[in-house]
């Protein structure tokens, strides 16, 4: 990319913080790209601002984009795609399926622009309608999901490049697009960094307790999550939960009202990826609770895996594909479990915790942004080559 190129990035969040997107943007800026971000509207953030040298325009109405049968959906896509067409961009880079329709409409307005679909989820393998409450709501949610799958399929016919979060999901989404790669959302660090913060002192955890870390979205039910935490506690392990979304607040409310649960489940507000890595390094291991009956989760490579390795923590994971393969390769920084063998696997983990921490520190060098960045830049170079 010898000459300066202009990239429009579309996000389905307000871009308060998005580790994956930020790393991609900074890598593109360093290779002579101008990046403009179109993000979703926010009641607490300004409509337009400059963030690390990038213009962020918060114009997208995410509620409209979640209603593919509505008139507002079509009108909003037309309005935003017109604005994007005025940007005279070389590339429209869509992060996730909710904004892909805008990218498609903008491409149809300017045929020379390249369209990249950066899929953070496998939509067809992700079944959000199952979480809807009540029979009628489930039917409505199912129809919306099927419509979104159809819209994604149509847009993929016009996409010039595809990025996803793992190799299996990349191939499930589309195996025909020429310019394609998968990018792990790995930390931009090259060594294990510690902050000197002791979580036990910070949160008032008993000195004889081991600490397990859970970060990010909660994909299992409240009951399953609390049952898992109770199982840990029976082995003198406290669970520290990082996050500030609705699910975290709901579970926190349950825990706060229970004298028993509040003794072994602790909460910490959201931190950036680098801040989290520093503070969780004083824990003993990280936890990944992905439901194995949801294909999008089963075949993904959890972002938290990489954070735990960067903090020097072994990983205790449900039996998702990547964890199983790592364990089969005798990757001694990973232990998988299911409901039947969880007690046995916790004991195995604790008995070998020192060696597993050493293995985690060794493995983290295989999962840093310096290894992923070349794949992103090659895709862009190949896509824009004349």
C-alpha positions in Angstrom: 0.0 0.0 0.0 2.4 2.7 -1.3 -0.1 5.5 -1.6 -2.3 6.6 1.3 -5.5 4.6 1.5 -8.8 5.5 3.2 -10.5 2.9 5.3 -14.0 3.1 6.8 -14.6 0.8 9.7 -18.1 0.0 10.8 -18.8 -1.1 14.4 -22.0 -2.2 16.2 -20.8 -0.7 19.5 -20.0 2.9 20.5 -16.3 2.2 20.4 -15.7 3.1 24.0 -13.2 0.2 24.0 -12.7 -2.6 21.6 -9.3 -4.3 21.8 -9.5 -6.2 18.5 -10.6 -3.2 16.5 -8.1 -0.9 18.1 -5.2 -3.2 17.3 -6.3 -3.5 13.6 -6.7 0.3 13.3 -3.3 1.0 14.8 -1.7 -1.5 12.5 -3.4 0.1 9.4 -2.4 3.6 10.5 1.2 2.5 10.8 1.1 1.4 7.1 -0.1 4.8 5.7 -3.9 4.3 6.0 -6.4 6.9 7.0 -9.1 5.3 9.1 -12.5 6.7 9.9 -14.8 4.8 12.3 -18.6 4.7 12.1 -19.8 3.4 15.5 -23.2 3.1 17.2 -24.9 6.0 18.9 -24.3 6.6 22.6 -26.2 8.6 25.2 -23.0 9.2 27.2 -20.4 9.7 24.5 -20.1 12.5 22.0 -21.4 12.1 18.5 -18.0 12.7 17.0 -14.5 12.7 18.5 -10.9 12.0 17.7 -9.4 8.8 19.2 -5.7 8.1 18.8 -5.7 10.2 15.6 -8.8 8.5 14.2 -12.2 10.2 13.6 -15.0 8.4 15.3 -18.6 9.1 14.2 -21.3 7.7 16.4 -24.2 7.7 13.9 -25.4 4.1 13.8 -28.7 3.2 15.4 -28.1 -0.4 16.6 -31.8 -0.9 17.5 -32.8 -0.2 13.9 -30.1 -2.6 12.7 -31.4 -5.4 14.9 -34.9 -5.2 13.2 -34.3 -6.4 9.6 -38.0 -6.6 8.8 -38.7 -2.9 9.8 -38.9 0.2 7.6 -36.4 1.9 9.9 -33.9 -0.8 9.1 -34.0 0.0 5.3 -34.1 3.7 5.8 -31.2 3.8 8.2 -29.1 1.7 5.9 -29.8 4.0 3.0 -29.0 7.1 5.0 -25.7 5.8 6.5 -24.5 4.2 3.3 -25.0 7.5 1.5 -22.8 9.3 4.0 -20.2 6.6 3.7 -20.2 6.9 -0.1 -19.3 10.6 0.3 -16.1 9.6 2.2 -14.5 8.4 -1.1 -13.0 5.4 0.7 -10.9 2.6 -0.7 -12.1 0.0 1.8 -15.2 -0.5 3.9 -14.3 -2.8 6.8 -17.4 -4.2 8.6 -17.0 -5.6 12.1 -19.8 -8.2 12.5 -23.1 -8.9 10.8 -25.2 -6.1 12.2 -23.3 -3.5 10.1 -22.6 -5.7 7.1 -25.8 -4.5 5.3 -24.6 -0.9 5.5 -21.3 -1.9 4.0 -23.1 -3.7 1.1 -25.3 -0.8 0.4 -22.3 1.6 0.4 -20.4 -0.7 -2.0 -23.4 -0.7 -4.4 -23.2 3.1 -4.4 -19.4 3.0 -5.2 -18.5 -0.1 -7.1 -14.7 0.5 -6.8 -14.6 0.3 -3.0 -13.5 -3.0 -1.4 -15.8 -4.6 1.1 -14.2 -6.6 4.1 -16.4 -8.7 6.4 -14.7 -9.1 9.8 -17.0 -11.7 11.5 -16.5 -11.8 15.2 -19.2 -14.5 15.5 -20.4 -17.4 13.4 -24.0 -16.2 12.9 -25.4 -19.5 11.6 -23.8 -21.3 14.6 -24.9 -18.7 17.1 -28.5 -19.2 18.2 -29.6 -16.0 20.0 -33.3 -16.9 19.7 -32.9 -19.6 22.3 -32.3 -17.0 24.9 -35.6 -15.2 24.2 -38.3 -15.5 26.9 -41.7 -17.0 26.0 -42.8 -19.0 23.0 -44.0 -16.0 20.9 -40.7 -14.1 21.5 -38.7 -17.2 20.6 -40.6 -17.4 17.3 -40.0 -13.7 16.5 -36.3 -14.0 17.5 -35.9 -17.1 15.3 -37.4 -15.3 12.3 -35.1 -12.4 12.8 -32.1 -14.7 13.0 -33.1 -16.5 9.8 -33.5 -13.1 8.1 -30.0 -12.0 9.3 -28.5 -15.3 8.0 -30.1 -14.6 4.6 -28.8 -11.0 4.6 -25.3 -12.2 5.5 -25.4 -14.8 2.7 -26.4 -12.1 0.1 -23.7 -9.7 1.3 -21.0 -12.4 1.2 -21.5 -12.6 -2.6 -20.3 -9.0 -2.8 -17.6 -9.2 -0.2 -14.0 -8.8 -1.4 -12.4 -10.2 1.7 -13.3 -12.2 4.8 -11.8 -12.2 8.3 -12.9 -14.4 11.2 -11.8 -15.4 14.7 -10.7 -19.0 14.0 -9.9 -21.2 11.0 -12.9 -23.5 11.4 -15.4 -20.6 11.6 -13.7 -18.8 8.6 -14.4 -21.9 6.5 -17.9 -22.4 7.8 -18.9 -18.8 6.9 -17.5 -19.0 3.4 -14.8 -21.1 1.7 -14.8 -19.4 -1.7 -13.7 -15.8 -1.1 -10.1 -15.4 -2.3 -8.8 -12.9 0.2 -9.4 -14.5 3.6 -7.7 -15.0 6.9 -8.4 -15.6 10.6 -7.1 -13.3 13.3 -6.8 -14.2 16.9 -7.6 -11.3 19.3 -4.3 -11.6 21.1 -2.7 -9.1 23.4 -0.2 -6.6 22.0 2.5 -7.7 24.5 5.7 -9.7 24.2 6.3 -10.8 27.8 4.4 -11.6 30.9 3.8 -8.3 32.8 2.8 -8.0 36.4 1.6 -4.9 38.2 2.4 -6.0 41.8 -1.3 -5.8 42.7 -2.4 -8.7 44.9 -6.0 -9.7 44.2 -6.4 -11.3 47.6 -5.5 -8.0 49.3 -7.5 -5.9 46.9 -10.7 -7.9 47.2 -10.4 -9.3 50.7 -9.9 -12.9 49.7 -8.7 -15.4 52.3 -4.9 -16.1 52.1 -5.5 -19.9 51.8 -7.7 -19.6 48.8 -6.6 -20.2 45.2 -8.0 -17.7 42.7 -9.7 -18.4 39.4 -10.4 -15.6 36.9 -13.4 -15.2 34.7 -13.5 -12.4 32.1 -16.1 -11.2 29.6 -19.4 -12.4 28.3 -21.3 -15.1 30.3 -22.6 -17.6 27.8 -24.0 -20.2 30.3 -27.1 -19.9 32.5 -27.0 -18.1 35.8 -27.5 -21.4 37.6 -24.7 -23.2 35.7 -22.4 -20.2 36.4 -23.1 -20.2 40.1 -22.9 -24.0 40.3 -19.5 -23.9 38.7 -18.4 -21.3 41.2 -19.7 -23.5 44.1 -17.7 -26.4 42.7 -14.5 -24.3 42.8 -15.2 -23.2 46.3 -15.3 -26.8 47.5 -11.7 -27.0 46.5 -10.8 -23.7 48.3 -10.9 -21.7 45.1 -12.5 -18.3 44.9 -13.8 -16.9 41.6 -13.1 -13.3 40.5 -15.4 -12.1 37.7 -14.4 -9.1 35.5 -17.1 -7.3 33.6 -19.8 -4.7 33.8 -22.6 -5.9 31.4 -26.1 -6.7 32.4 -25.4 -10.4 33.0 -22.6 -9.5 35.4 -24.8 -7.1 37.3 -27.6 -9.6 37.6 -25.3 -12.3 38.9 -23.6 -9.8 41.2 -27.0 -8.9 42.7 -27.7 -12.6 43.4 -24.3 -13.1 45.0 -24.6 -9.9 47.1 -27.9 -11.2 48.6 -26.4 -14.5 49.6 -24.0 -14.7 52.6 -22.7 -18.0 51.3 -22.0 -17.0 47.7 -20.5 -13.7 48.6 -17.7 -15.5 50.5 -16.2 -17.0 47.4 -17.4 -15.0 44.3 -15.9 -11.6 43.8 -16.4 -8.9 41.2 -14.2 -6.3 39.5 -15.2 -3.6 37.1 -14.3 -3.7 33.4 -10.7 -2.9 32.5 -8.9 -2.6 29.2 -7.1 -5.7 28.0 -3.6 -4.5 29.1 -4.9 -3.4 32.5 -6.6 -6.8 33.0 -3.5 -8.7 32.1 -1.5 -6.8 34.6 -3.9 -7.3 37.5 -4.9 -10.9 37.0 -1.3 -12.1 37.0 -1.5 -12.6 40.8 -4.3 -15.2 40.3 -3.8 -19.0 39.8 -5.6 -19.8 36.6 -8.2 -18.5 34.1 -11.6 -20.0 33.3 -13.3 -20.4 29.9 -17.0 -21.4 30.2 -18.2 -21.8 26.6 -21.3 -24.0 26.0 -20.2 -26.8 23.8 -23.7 -27.2 22.3 -23.4 -23.8 20.6 -21.3 -24.3 17.5 -20.2 -20.6 17.4 -18.6 -21.0 20.8 -17.4 -24.6 20.3 -15.3 -23.7 17.3 -14.1 -20.3 18.4 -10.8 -19.4 19.9 -11.6 -17.6 23.1 -10.0 -14.1 23.4 -9.5 -14.8 27.1 -7.3 -17.8 26.4 -4.6 -15.4 25.1 -5.1 -12.9 28.0 -4.6 -15.7 30.5 -1.4 -16.9 28.8 -0.1 -13.3 28.7 -0.7 -13.1 32.4 1.2 -16.4 33.0 -2.0 -18.2 33.9 -3.0 -21.8 32.8 -6.4 -22.3 31.3 -9.3 -24.3 32.8 -11.8 -24.7 29.9 -15.0 -26.5 28.9 -14.4 -29.0 26.1 -14.3 -26.6 23.1 -12.4 -27.7 20.1 -9.3 -25.6 20.5 -8.9 -26.6 24.2 -9.3 -30.3 23.4 -6.7 -30.1 20.6 -4.3 -28.3 22.9 -4.7 -30.9 25.6 -4.2 -33.7 23.1 -0.9 -32.2 22.0 0.1 -32.3 25.7 -0.1 -28.6 26.0 0.5 -28.5 29.8 -1.0 -25.0 30.2 -4.6 -26.3 29.4 -7.0 -28.6 31.3 -10.4 -29.3 29.9 -13.4 -30.4 31.9 -17.1 -31.4 31.8 -19.7 -31.8 34.5 -18.9 -35.4 35.1 -15.1 -35.1 35.6 -14.8 -31.5 36.9 -13.8 -32.5 40.5 -11.0 -34.8 39.1 -9.8 -32.2 36.7 -9.7 -29.5 39.4 -7.5 -31.8 41.5 -5.3 -32.5 38.5 -4.9 -28.7 37.8 -4.0 -27.8 41.4 -1.5 -30.7 41.7 0.5 -29.4 38.8 -0.2 -25.6 39.0 3.4 -24.5 39.2 4.5 -26.4 36.1 1.3 -25.2 34.3 2.1 -21.6 35.1 5.6 -22.1 33.6 4.0 -23.7 30.5 1.6 -20.7 30.2 4.5 -18.2 30.2 6.3 -20.2 27.6 3.2 -20.6 25.3 2.2 -16.9 25.4 5.0 -16.0 23.0 3.1 -17.9 20.3 0.0 -15.7 20.7 0.9 -12.0 20.4 -0.3 -9.4 18.0 3.1 -9.3 16.3 2.2 -12.8 14.9 -1.3 -11.7 13.8 -0.6 -8.3 12.3 1.3 -9.6 9.2 -1.9 -11.6 8.2 -4.0 -8.5 8.4 -1.6 -6.4 6.4 -1.1 -9.1 3.8 -4.8 -9.3 3.2 -5.0 -5.5 2.7 -2.0 -5.5 0.4 -3.3 -8.3 -1.7 -6.8 -6.7 -1.8 -5.6 -3.3 -2.9 -2.8 -4.4 -5.2 -3.3 -3.0 -8.7 
